[in-house]
Amino acid sequence: MANYRDIHGFQIEIRSDNPSNPVNGQVWYNTTDSKLRGAVVSSTGAWATGGNMGTGRENGMAAGTQTAGLAFGGSPNTANCEKYDGTSWTEVANLNSARSQGGGSGTQTSALAYAGETPNNTRDLTESWNNTAWTELADLNTGRHLATGCAGASNTSALGFGGGASPKGYCEQWDGTCWTEVADLNSARYNIAGSGTATACLAYGGAAPFVALTESWNNTCWSEVADLNTARATLGGAGTTNTNALAFGGEVDPAPATAATEKYNGTCWSEVADLNQTATGNKGAGITTAALSFGGGIDPDGTEEWSEPFTTIREFDLS
């Protein structure tokens, strides 16, 4: 009878831990756990549960990546700010003004928080994060709340759009010193998702009522592109430019929330693997192959990580 070595040309690896980056079909015996394990790599991507937040929230703001994320603000109105290292969340310096339903963009070490609902109904505040503290800067020209759409690469470059109890299409660009009004969205809406940079981003979903609309920004004007497959609002988003994005969760009609995830390739949206937990009011960070979803009204302190490709570790019964 042929054995494993005869078939594959090498013996099963014996080690005291699991490999950090196993390849598809790799098999090993873990002596610490006394388990025979193997890796199955899927090219389609999937969500996995990450570490819980210290302060649960929905309709917060976000910046960063899957392994270097930043969460700040959220409802009920909080100033709490936390960093994510790919495993766990750690509290850092609070915002100067507690707020929810605003815009957030940038990186874990250089972020911007703008707009949003504060306890005294101020909706035009801007704060900059330098990896140590938040500093108040120039206000928006038009104050707004209800999940203003947002994009941007740092605390010196951002784009805020949409929002408002009466849906607004207003769009403003941040240059590190002040906000300047630029071309409006074609369709005014709130509870909208956005991702990308201040000069090349996408705005997708939103309410007034629930819509599947997607618009692309080229630093001059907004253009309508392919719709989402599922109309939704208060959803999470991730992506680096106006030709790629990941949309996940959100409020839908008639159900209170969805776990649906869609990926945009510059031409159309395609449905991919769902979140493990339905979500609404969740926020997102990262890129389309390594994204982060956290918070929301269903699981306020929950975190999920999107990986593409996605590796599953399976155990074999030796009995």
Summary of the structure (lengths in Angstrom):
residues: 319
radius of gyration: 21.0
end to end distance: 19.4
largest distance: 77.1
contacts: 1211
relative contact order: 0.15
helix: 2%
strand: 44%
